[in-house]
Amino acid sequence: MDPSPVNPSTQISSTSRSAAPAPSRALHALGDTRWDEGPSRHLEHLVEAGGVLHFTRMPFVLREPERCFLDPRWSDGHSKNISLRGAGELRGAQGTPDELRALREMIERFATQAQQLVDRLFPQYRGKLRSGNASLRPFEVATRSSSWRKDDTRLHVDAFPSNPMRGVRLLRVFTNVHPGQRPRQWRVGEPFEDFARRFAPRLRQPWPGSARLLRLLRVTKALRTPYDEVMLQLHDLAKADLDYQREAPQAAVDFAPGSTWVVFSDQVLHAVMGGQHMMEQTFYLHPDDQLVPQTSPLRVLERVLGRGLGVPARQRNP
C-alpha cells in the first residue's frame, strides 16, 4: 500500500530540525555577487563533499518586459516546469509566437549565465560538464498536489524512473526570481553515505531481465544499471518512510529572492517546502571527472554494498 500522502512539513518538530549539525555544516554562504566576473574559485571539494553553495546576493536580473513571465498562466498546464531543451526547444509553455520567443530568450540568458558561473566556480570541470535542460518553475510549491513518489516536500535524492543516469552526476544551479519577499524553503538532510547505510538493509534485487524489458517497452530511455536500481529504491524508501521524514537529521534553509545556490542533487538529500518562481539549470558530470571521484554516489554505494554497480567506465550519456 502506498504511504499516506501526508505533507511532512506539518510534522517536523523544532527539535528534529535543530538537532542536525551535519546538515547545517553542508550549507556554505558565499559573498560572490557576479555570475561571470572574478577569480576562479576552486570549490569542487565543497560540492563533492555534499555541500550546498549559497550565493546570498547573486540575482538573475529580469529585464522589465520579462517580469510578466512570473505568472503560472504561461504554463501549458501539462507540466510543472517551462523548460528549454538542449536544441533550443521550449516545452511546457503557451503564448503567441512573439511571447514564446521572448520567454525562450530569457531562459537562454539564464542558461548562459549558469554556464559562466560553473566555469568560474569549478575549473576542474571545464570542458567536462554537459549542459542539460534549463527551466522556469512558476508554480507555488505548497499548493502543488502529487503522488508520494513525486512529492518533493519529502527528503530525497534525485533519481528518475524513465531516465537512467548510469552513474552520471547531476549538478544544478538554482535562482529564486520571486518578485516579492518569498523565499524558496528547503530542508537539507544527512550526508549521503549515512543515508545509504541507513537504507542499505532494505534494498532488494530487481527481477532478472527487468531492465531489458523496461527498455523494450520504452518505459526507460536507456538500460537501467544496478546503480540506477539502487538509486531509485533509495529515493522511494526515503519518501515512503514518514518516520524518517520526521526524525532524520535535517536543517531548514531559506533561499531569499535574489539568491542562487549550487548543489549535486543526486547526492544531497533535500526537500522543497515552499516558494514560487525559480530558475534552474542542470549539468551532467561523469564521476571520473570529479576532483575526488570516490565521493560520488556511485563510488559510495559500491563501497557500502561491497559490489560493483554495473556502470561502464566513463559512460557519459544519461
Steps between C-alpha positions, in 0.01 A plus 500: 500500500624849420593704805256767607554821299569707809698820452786446745554872545214500747660224708863606541570613853735784580716245683552285192589805294742649749672172590664479162861619515612294199239641257563850635870468420409413140384859439766744378398868474722681250533869418539491120256735326589454132445195282781551252761721667762437762775246558455127464371366830606130502196389703484146365591351838200666668230376261660155470486468879124562490507875548237751391664818370272791589569833327281729705525802266523360148172577319400411149381844390185497289455770241189708551295335219592155642338559838164398355632143467490458879147367473372140473276600209793448264499128579317273258347322800661164424837548671617654826794666318553711191820348364754576231648188344854473369397567139321822597154343516266663749260259673217544746411856398216674320475841336533678169811437287647834610429430867651153481806639325553753781448228763752272328755783481463566874565135588790487251658800671470327837659183355792707368557664838478165678768362267722800573452447871591130510802563276623755754416300812631164379809528276549120534174446310561733205442316174361200690157623607218440254203737504154356555166676512443848637161581646268756654293357785199732541273309738452532873659196665258475792189473281637250251343157550677179404543134586733413786777399257481839329454695822813714519407629846645168621875458546652323200792479261426550131448182298276455199294190412501564124845653461781280638804710590745205494726663758506846343476785754230769515642845572228763528492879514186655654394865530201645683339759269192569712403868448418553868645365824407131468793268577553158351478276805708183513586230747849349464559151638780283627820412306445263208712218641307506831176492303620210282612294800169566675290359213742242354350207698163573336624494140372218280641345184293576186337219303744342252456657157283787628736770368488360146121459516451860613721621216319280247166642615647854481428562865865608532714697256802274557581180685496536874821395669507355852603850607173642365298230674666580833454876461132461415445276799678747729284781360180305565602357837575846637179655371285211622641503854313773687689423822821572311352822361417618852801377695801491266777758549401804297535875483261761363636767266329790324632622165384860472405671175819605324701205632655213305602155622699216344483135601547141385132403533571127460711515818340758730178393669259787452132587522326807358248629752385828348561776250408612151683619189844344462750447220705179473780367279620140503850384411626142465842383619660157488633402845844429353522872420456604862781634712444202735301229315463291817249749639250437217179307581618222267824442690336548841233242421756253366694542824193465721361199312835333436435440130515666162188667365536432130599847379728489194813709527440862403143440381391853418151469360221515759 
